[in-house]
Amino acid sequence: MTKNVTLTIDSIKVSVPAGATIMEAADSVNVRVPRLCYHSRLSSFGACRICVVEVAGMKNYPPACSTQVKDGMVVMTSSPAILKARRQILELMLNNHNRDCTVCRKNNECELQSLAAQFGLKDIVFEGERKQYPVDRSSAAIVRDSEKCILCNKCVRVCSEIQGVHALTMAHRGFKANVVPAYEMPMADSVCINCGQCVNVCPTGALSEKDAIEDVWRAIQDPGKIVLAQVAPAVRIAIGEGFGSEPGTDLTSETVTALKMLGFDVVFDTQFSADLTIVEEGNEFVHRLKNKGVLPMITSCSPGWIKFCESFYPAMLPHISTCKSPQQMMGAMIKTYYAKKTGIDPASMYSVSIMPCTAKKYEAHRPEMNASGYRDVDAVLTTRELVRMIKEKGLTLHNLPKTAFDSPMGESSGAAPIFGATGGVMEAALRTAYEVITGTELTAIDFKQVRGLSHIKEAVIPIAGTDVRVCVINTLSNVHKVFRDVLSGKKTYHFIEVMTCPGGCLGGGGQPYPQGGREPLDQAVYAKRAAGLYRIDDGKPVRKSHNNPDIIKAYEDFLGKPLGKVPHMLLHTHYHQKLPHGVVPKRAGAANIFK
């Protein structure tokens, strides 16, 4: 049994488990100690020192984030001496910080800016040489501006501890200290998977998504362009947070209205292509299962995961489904199926996807994504970027009237919205695979075994005499754990779902920054967003992808049959080993580096 420790914080008696930090003890009684480098889900770093406190009997001011509590400890979090020390720390940070706040992407959402306002800083007290670095815009998804970096190390820790990628590290010392990819190479040449979790936790504007807003505005204002949008499942239950709504609030129809008012000509639902993905992927899984194909089959919807596999586990590439993601399938269908139905020249189409994910920007630029002869997707906007566009137009999202998606790719089943939650792709695929394998109707369609925010979920699903073993993973550090067991033969699965981000797409790197004092990676926020997606699923009259009338018609009018010639050309692809720029593999087809 864990022993409790009793201490006093600002005259409040506190009892917390032994080993807790002063920060955790203060949070437990709602005493807010300022923080910049601290995050409850990341290891303690103690770099920024903005959380220093005064402890009776201690000569120096210890950081609350990394100092463990002791019995009888007396802590003062806001004495005059501590407030003075914090002001000086902030003043030193601001001296070495880029000051283009009004045009910074984190303006009014920057933690450093908020602390400066909280402490009433009006003047730059310390003036001296400031660090100067070029902005790294090489990546298709992430922009790195080291002049805004405060060396909090959150990006390094989230990349290694949550994602297991280790794309960023701290280099040099003192004034020259900087956060960089390995060998200080450009982000585009590194092992960065473009997931954007570093952007989510960055307290300033040192890391941000690569903005596509101006490109989209130009397309909208071009009379020669037909501008079409698609909206991902996880966007609709998070976009309201940018306007003060609770996480999980469904603003699907209001988002369609906003897009029309912004000037988009046509608005489709990515949930249609999520259903399309399931029909193709479910049939692919059944084909592999029946014909002794490569198993386990692994989902391919998450572009960060795909680049991770290409970089770290090339031996596992044959296991990945050949299906494109819903974003790319919709892009291909817009410039073929929809173009054919309407007679619109696909060359005049400008296809924009609204995604919760920064890695979707990278995916849209991949050379494989143009099987129709045109780019599947021309531009990707994150949820955050769409929020900015809506606000720029002077609109308040939740006050807008409701508008339905356009046809013929605006209808979806209940299986589609749950794509946005970890386990959702697996559940949607099982609903279809069961009926394809058995030829009978599945009545108990809620596979709750694969739901929830646990990082690794396992289940055994009996289907027609076969115990189908499935595994669901979210965050890529957990892929290492599962793949070690798979490659060693310790565990076997038929089907594995991998989602790059915490909680799945609903925790994507392009979702709104936390509001109301919440911190990034907040599990409670993810749970509310997931609940919103499952409510949409429950309310759908059709809850299996292959029963979506628009999907059935698309196969009848254009695609033919699942896994047929047209789907194979437009909706499937293959992936290949990737290595950081300049790195040569020791041998072809090398197994993963962790085996």
C-alpha positions in Angstrom: 0.0 0.0 0.0 1.4 3.4 -1.0 2.2 5.7 2.0 0.8 9.2 2.0 2.8 12.3 2.7 1.3 15.4 4.4 2.6 18.9 3.6 1.3 22.5 3.6 1.0 24.5 0.4 0.0 28.1 0.7 -1.5 27.3 4.2 -3.5 24.4 2.8 -2.9 21.0 4.3 -2.3 18.5 1.5 -2.0 14.7 1.6 -0.6 13.0 -1.5 1.2 9.7 -2.2 4.9 9.5 -1.5 6.9 10.2 -4.6 4.5 12.9 -5.8 6.0 16.2 -6.9 5.1 19.6 -5.4 3.5 20.4 -8.8 1.2 17.4 -8.5 0.4 18.2 -4.8 -0.5 21.8 -5.7 -2.7 20.7 -8.6 -4.6 18.3 -6.3 -5.8 21.3 -4.3 -6.3 23.6 -7.3 -3.2 25.7 -6.6 -2.0 26.6 -10.0 1.8 26.8 -10.2 2.9 28.3 -13.6 4.5 25.9 -16.0 6.1 25.8 -19.4 8.2 22.7 -19.7 5.9 20.5 -17.5 3.4 18.0 -18.8 1.6 15.4 -16.7 2.0 12.7 -19.4 5.7 13.4 -20.1 8.8 12.8 -18.0 10.0 15.6 -15.7 12.6 17.9 -17.3 12.8 21.0 -15.0 14.2 23.3 -17.7 12.2 26.5 -17.7 12.3 27.1 -13.9 9.1 29.2 -14.1 7.6 26.8 -11.5 10.1 27.6 -8.8 8.6 27.7 -5.3 9.8 28.6 -1.8 10.2 25.8 0.7 10.8 26.5 4.3 14.3 25.5 5.3 15.6 25.3 1.8 18.2 27.9 0.7 17.4 27.8 -3.1 14.1 27.8 -4.9 13.4 24.3 -6.2 11.3 23.6 -9.3 7.8 22.3 -8.3 7.7 20.0 -11.4 10.6 17.8 -10.3 10.9 18.2 -6.6 9.3 15.4 -4.6 7.2 16.1 -1.5 8.3 15.3 2.0 6.4 14.9 5.3 5.9 18.3 7.0 7.2 20.3 4.0 5.9 23.9 3.9 5.6 25.4 0.4 4.9 28.9 -0.7 4.0 29.2 -4.4 3.5 32.9 -4.7 5.6 34.8 -2.1 6.9 38.2 -3.1 10.4 36.6 -3.6 9.0 33.9 -5.9 6.9 36.3 -7.9 10.1 38.4 -8.4 12.1 35.4 -9.5 9.5 34.3 -12.0 9.3 37.7 -13.5 13.1 37.7 -14.0 12.9 34.3 -15.6 10.2 35.5 -18.0 12.2 38.6 -18.8 15.2 36.6 -19.7 13.1 34.3 -21.9 11.6 37.2 -23.7 15.0 38.8 -24.3 15.9 35.8 -26.4 12.6 35.3 -28.1 11.3 36.3 -31.5 8.7 39.1 -30.8 6.5 38.9 -33.9 3.5 37.9 -31.7 0.8 39.6 -33.8 1.6 37.5 -36.8 2.6 34.3 -35.0 0.4 31.3 -35.4 0.2 30.9 -31.6 -0.9 34.5 -31.0 -3.4 34.5 -28.2 -2.8 30.8 -27.7 0.9 31.0 -26.7 1.7 29.9 -23.1 4.7 32.3 -22.9 2.6 35.2 -24.1 -0.1 34.3 -21.5 2.4 34.2 -18.7 3.9 37.6 -19.7 0.4 39.0 -19.5 -0.3 37.3 -16.2 2.8 38.8 -14.6 2.1 42.2 -16.1 5.3 42.5 -18.1 5.3 45.6 -20.2 9.0 46.2 -20.9 11.9 44.2 -22.2 14.3 44.6 -19.3 17.2 42.7 -20.7 18.5 43.6 -24.1 21.3 41.7 -25.8 22.2 39.4 -28.6 19.3 37.2 -29.7 19.6 33.7 -31.2 19.0 33.7 -35.0 18.1 30.7 -37.1 16.5 30.3 -40.5 12.9 28.9 -40.4 12.8 25.3 -41.6 9.9 25.0 -44.1 11.3 21.9 -45.8 8.6 19.5 -44.5 5.2 19.2 -46.2 3.5 19.3 -42.8 5.6 20.9 -40.0 7.3 24.3 -39.8 10.2 24.7 -37.3 11.1 28.2 -36.1 13.9 27.9 -33.6 13.9 31.6 -32.8 10.6 31.0 -30.9 11.9 28.0 -29.1 12.2 28.3 -25.3 14.1 24.9 -24.9 11.2 23.4 -22.9 12.0 20.0 -24.5 8.3 19.0 -24.7 8.6 18.3 -28.4 11.6 16.0 -27.8 9.8 14.2 -25.1 6.5 13.7 -26.9 8.3 12.5 -30.0 10.3 9.9 -28.0 8.1 8.9 -25.1 4.6 9.0 -26.8 5.5 8.4 -30.4 8.7 6.4 -30.1 10.2 8.2 -33.2 13.0 10.2 -31.7 13.1 12.6 -34.6 14.1 15.6 -32.4 16.9 16.1 -29.9 18.7 18.9 -28.0 22.0 20.0 -29.6 24.8 22.3 -28.3 25.0 24.1 -25.0 24.4 27.5 -23.5 23.4 30.3 -25.9 23.8 27.9 -28.9 21.4 25.3 -27.5 18.7 24.3 -30.0 16.2 21.6 -30.7 17.0 19.9 -34.0 16.5 16.7 -36.0 19.5 14.3 -36.1 22.6 15.9 -37.6 20.7 19.2 -37.8 19.2 18.0 -41.1 16.0 19.6 -42.5 12.8 18.2 -41.1 11.9 16.8 -44.5 15.0 14.7 -44.6 14.7 13.3 -41.0 12.7 10.4 -39.6 9.9 12.8 -38.6 6.5 11.2 -39.4 4.7 14.5 -39.6 2.2 13.5 -36.8 2.2 17.0 -35.3 2.2 15.9 -31.7 5.2 18.2 -31.2 3.1 21.1 -32.5 0.3 20.2 -30.0 2.6 20.4 -27.0 4.8 23.3 -28.1 4.0 26.2 -25.7 5.0 28.8 -28.3 5.1 29.1 -32.1 8.4 27.2 -32.5 6.5 24.4 -34.2 3.4 24.8 -36.3 1.6 23.1 -39.1 2.5 24.2 -42.6 -0.3 26.7 -43.4 -2.4 26.1 -46.6 -4.9 28.9 -45.9 -3.6 31.3 -48.5 -3.4 28.6 -51.2 -7.0 27.7 -50.5 -8.2 31.3 -50.5 -6.5 31.8 -53.9 -8.3 28.8 -55.3 -11.6 29.9 -54.0 -11.1 33.4 -55.6 -10.1 31.9 -58.9 -13.1 31.9 -61.3 -11.6 29.1 -63.3 -11.5 26.7 -60.3 -14.2 24.4 -58.9 -13.2 24.1 -55.3 -14.4 21.0 -53.4 -14.0 20.1 -49.8 -14.2 16.9 -47.8 -14.6 16.8 -44.0 -13.0 14.0 -41.8 -15.0 12.3 -39.0 -12.8 13.6 -36.2 -13.1 17.3 -37.3 -16.9 17.6 -36.7 -16.6 16.7 -33.0 -13.6 19.0 -32.2 -14.0 22.0 -34.4 -16.5 23.6 -32.0 -13.8 23.8 -29.4 -12.3 26.7 -31.4 -15.5 28.6 -30.7 -16.0 27.6 -27.1 -18.1 24.5 -27.4 -17.5 21.4 -25.3 -15.3 18.6 -26.8 -17.5 16.0 -28.5 -20.1 18.6 -29.7 -21.3 17.5 -33.2 -21.2 20.4 -35.6 -21.3 18.5 -38.8 -24.0 20.4 -40.6 -22.9 23.8 -39.3 -19.4 23.0 -40.7 -20.9 22.3 -44.1 -22.7 25.7 -44.0 -19.5 27.4 -43.0 -17.6 25.9 -45.9 -20.3 27.0 -48.3 -20.2 30.5 -46.9 -16.4 30.6 -47.3 -16.8 29.9 -51.0 -16.4 26.2 -51.4 -18.5 25.0 -54.4 -19.1 21.4 -53.3 -18.7 19.8 -49.8 -18.4 16.0 -49.5 -18.1 13.8 -46.4 -14.9 11.9 -45.9 -17.2 9.4 -44.0 -18.4 8.3 -47.4 -14.8 7.3 -48.3 -14.3 5.8 -44.9 -17.2 3.4 -45.8 -15.5 2.9 -49.2 -12.2 2.1 -47.4 -13.9 -0.5 -45.2 -15.5 -2.2 -48.2 -12.2 -2.5 -49.9 -10.1 -3.2 -46.8 -12.7 -5.7 -45.4 -12.7 -7.6 -48.6 -8.9 -7.5 -48.7 -8.8 -9.0 -45.2 -11.2 -11.7 -46.1 -9.2 -12.5 -49.3 -6.0 -12.8 -47.3 -7.7 -14.9 -44.7 -9.2 -17.3 -47.1 -6.2 -17.6 -49.5 -3.4 -17.8 -47.0 -2.2 -14.2 -47.8 0.2 -12.2 -45.7 -1.1 -11.9 -42.1 -1.5 -10.1 -39.9 -3.0 -7.5 -42.2 -2.4 -4.0 -40.8 -4.5 -0.9 -41.5 -3.2 1.9 -43.8 -5.4 4.8 -42.9 -2.9 6.7 -40.8 -0.2 8.4 -42.8 2.1 9.0 -39.8 2.0 5.3 -39.1 2.8 4.5 -42.8 5.9 6.6 -42.8 6.9 5.2 -39.4 6.7 1.6 -40.9 8.6 2.6 -44.0 11.4 4.1 -41.9 11.6 1.6 -38.9 9.9 -1.6 -40.0 10.3 -2.1 -43.7 10.1 -5.9 -43.3 6.4 -5.3 -42.2 5.4 -3.4 -45.3 3.8 -6.5 -47.0 1.5 -6.7 -44.1 0.0 -3.3 -44.6 -3.3 -3.1 -46.5 -2.9 -1.8 -50.0 -6.0 0.5 -49.5 -5.4 4.2 -49.6 -6.7 6.3 -46.7 -10.2 7.7 -46.8 -8.7 11.1 -47.7 -6.9 9.8 -50.7 -9.8 7.6 -51.8 -12.2 10.6 -51.7 -9.7 12.7 -53.7 -9.4 10.0 -56.4 -13.2 9.6 -56.5 -13.8 13.4 -56.8 -11.6 13.6 -59.9 -12.9 10.5 -61.6 -16.4 9.4 -60.4 -17.7 12.8 -59.6 -16.0 14.4 -62.6 -17.7 11.8 -64.9 -21.1 12.3 -63.4 -21.0 16.0 -63.6 -19.0 16.5 -66.8 -16.6 18.8 -64.9 -13.0 18.7 -66.2 -10.9 17.4 -63.3 -8.1 19.7 -64.4 -10.3 22.6 -63.1 -11.0 20.9 -59.8 -9.2 22.0 -56.6 -9.7 19.3 -54.0 -9.3 20.3 -50.3 -9.5 18.0 -47.3 -10.3 19.2 -43.8 -8.4 16.9 -41.5 -7.5 16.6 -37.8 -4.0 15.5 -38.8 -0.9 17.3 -40.0 0.5 14.1 -41.5 -2.4 14.3 -44.1 -0.5 17.2 -45.6 2.5 15.0 -46.2 0.3 12.1 -47.5 -1.4 14.4 -50.1 2.1 15.2 -51.5 3.2 11.6 -51.7 4.1 10.7 -55.4 1.9 7.6 -55.3 -1.3 9.7 -54.8 -2.2 10.6 -58.4 -3.4 7.4 -60.0 -6.1 9.2 -61.9 -3.5 11.4 -63.6 -4.3 14.3 -61.2 -3.3 14.8 -57.6 -5.9 13.1 -55.4 -5.9 16.0 -53.0 -4.6 19.5 -53.8 -4.5 21.0 -50.3 -5.1 19.9 -46.7 -6.4 22.2 -44.0 -6.2 21.1 -40.3 -9.1 21.7 -38.0 -7.2 24.6 -36.6 -6.7 26.2 -40.0 -10.4 25.9 -40.8 -11.3 27.5 -37.5 -9.0 30.5 -38.5 -10.7 30.8 -41.9 -14.2 30.7 -40.3 -13.2 33.4 -37.8 -11.5 35.5 -40.6 -14.9 35.4 -42.4 -16.5 36.7 -39.2 -18.7 33.6 -38.6 -19.5 31.9 -35.3 -19.8 28.2 -36.1 -22.5 27.0 -33.6 -24.8 29.9 -34.6 -24.9 28.9 -38.3 -27.9 27.0 -39.9 -27.5 23.4 -40.8 -26.7 22.2 -44.3 -26.4 18.7 -45.7 -23.4 17.4 -47.6 -23.6 17.3 -51.3 -24.4 14.2 -53.3 -23.3 11.6 -54.5 -20.6 11.3 -51.8 -22.4 12.8 -48.8 -24.0 9.8 -47.2 -22.3 7.5 -44.7 -23.0 4.6 -42.4 -22.5 4.5 -38.6 -19.3 2.6 -39.2 -17.7 5.7 -40.8 -17.6 8.3 -38.0 -16.0 5.9 -35.5 -12.9 5.9 -37.9 -11.9 8.9 -35.8 -11.5 7.0 -32.6 -8.9 4.3 -31.8 -10.5 0.9 -32.5 -13.0 2.4 -34.9 -11.4 1.2 -38.1 -11.2 -2.3 -36.6 -14.8 -2.3 -35.5 -16.0 -1.0 -38.9 -14.0 -3.6 -40.7 -15.3 -6.4 -38.5 -18.9 -5.4 -39.2 -18.3 -5.8 -42.9 -15.9 -8.8 -42.8 -18.2 -10.8 -40.7 -21.0 -10.6 -43.3 -18.7 -11.1 -46.2 -17.3 -14.3 -44.6 -20.5 -15.7 -43.3 -23.1 -14.5 -45.8 -25.4 -13.8 -42.8 -26.5 -10.7 -41.1 -24.6 -9.5 -38.1 -27.0 -8.4 -35.4 -24.7 -7.6 -32.5 -22.6 -4.9 -34.3 -21.0 -3.1 -31.4 -17.5 -4.6 -30.9 -16.9 -2.9 -27.6 -13.8 -5.1 -27.0 -11.8 -2.7 -29.3 -13.2 0.5 -27.9 -11.6 2.8 -25.3 -8.4 4.8 -25.0 -6.1 2.0 -23.9 -2.9 2.1 -25.9 -3.0 -1.6 -26.8 -6.3 -3.6 -27.0 -6.6 -7.2 -27.9 -9.6 -9.3 -28.7 -10.6 -12.6 -30.2 -13.7 -12.5 -32.5 -15.3 -15.8 -33.5 -16.3 -15.7 -37.2 -17.5 -18.8 -39.0 -15.5 -21.2 -36.9 -12.3 -19.1 -37.0 -11.1 -17.2 -33.9 -10.0 -14.0 -35.5 -7.3 -12.4 -33.3 -7.1 -8.7 -33.5 -5.0 -5.9 -31.9 -5.6 -2.2 -31.8 -2.7 0.2 -31.1 -2.6 4.0 -30.7 0.6 6.0 -30.4 3.6 4.6 -32.1 5.7 3.9 -29.1 3.3 1.0 -28.5 4.0 -0.4 -32.0 7.5 -1.3 -30.8 6.0 -3.3 -28.0 3.5 -5.2 -30.2 5.9 -5.8 -33.1 8.6 -7.2 -30.8 6.1 -9.9 -29.8 4.9 -10.5 -33.3 8.4 -10.8 -34.8 9.6 -13.1 -32.0 6.5 -15.3 -32.5 5.4 -14.7 -29.0 2.0 -13.4 -30.3 0.0 -13.9 -33.5 -2.8 -11.8 -34.9 -4.9 -11.8 -38.0 -5.6 -8.1 -38.1 -3.9 -5.1 -36.5 -5.1 -1.5 -36.4 -2.5 1.2 -35.9 -3.4 4.8 -35.3 -0.5 7.3 -34.9 -2.0 9.7 -32.4 -3.2 9.4 -28.9 -6.9 8.3 -29.0 -6.7 8.0 -32.7 -7.5 10.7 -35.2 -9.6 12.6 -32.6 -6.2 13.3 -30.9 -4.6 14.4 -34.2 -1.8 17.0 -34.5 -4.1 19.5 -36.2 -6.9 19.6 -33.7 -7.8 22.8 -31.8 -5.4 23.7 -29.0 -6.8 22.9 -25.5 -9.2 25.5 -24.0 -10.1 26.3 -20.4 -6.8 25.5 -18.8 -6.6 22.0 -20.2 -3.3 20.7 -21.2 -2.5 19.0 -24.6 -3.0 15.2 -24.7 -5.8 15.5 -22.2 -7.5 12.0 -21.9 -10.7 13.6 -20.7 -11.0 15.6 -23.9 -10.3 12.6 -26.0 -13.0 10.6 -24.2 -15.5 13.3 -24.9 -14.6 13.5 -28.5 -14.8 9.7 -28.8 -18.2 9.7 -27.2 -19.4 12.3 -29.7 -18.3 10.0 -32.6 -20.1 6.9 -31.1 -23.3 9.0 -30.6 -23.2 9.8 -34.4 -22.7 6.0 -35.1 -25.7 5.1 -32.8 -27.9 7.6 -34.5 -27.3 6.4 -38.1 -30.1 4.4 -39.8 -27.4 2.3 -41.6 -24.5 1.2 -39.4 -22.5 -1.1 -41.8 -20.3 0.4 -44.5 -21.3 -2.1 -47.3 -25.0 -1.2 -46.7 -24.5 2.5 -47.4 -26.7 3.2 -50.5 -24.2 5.8 -51.9 -21.5 3.1 -51.7 -23.6 0.5 -53.4 -24.5 3.0 -56.2 -20.8 4.0 -56.7 -19.9 0.3 -57.3 -22.9 -0.2 -59.6 -22.2 3.0 -61.7 -18.4 3.2 -61.7 -16.2 1.0 -59.5 -17.5 -2.5 -60.5 -16.7 -4.9 -57.7 -14.6 -4.6 -54.5 -10.9 -5.3 -55.3 -11.7 -5.1 -59.0 -9.8 -3.4 -61.8 -11.0 0.1 -61.2 -10.7 0.1 -57.4 -7.3 -1.5 -57.7 -6.1 1.4 -60.0 -7.7 4.3 -58.0 -8.1 3.2 -54.4 -5.1 1.0 -53.7 -1.3 1.7 -53.6 2.0 0.3 -52.3 4.6 1.7 -49.9 8.4 1.4 -49.9 11.3 1.6 -47.4 12.3 5.1 -46.5 15.5 6.2 -44.8 16.7 9.6 -43.7 18.4 11.6 -46.4 22.0 10.3 -47.0 21.5 7.1 -44.9 22.2 3.9 -46.9 20.8 0.6 -45.5 23.4 -2.1 -44.7 21.5 -4.7 -46.6 18.5 -4.8 -48.7 15.3 -5.7 -47.1 16.7 -5.3 -43.6 14.5 -6.4 -40.8 13.3 -3.8 -38.3 15.9 -2.2 -36.1 14.3 -3.4 -32.9 14.2 -7.1 -33.7 
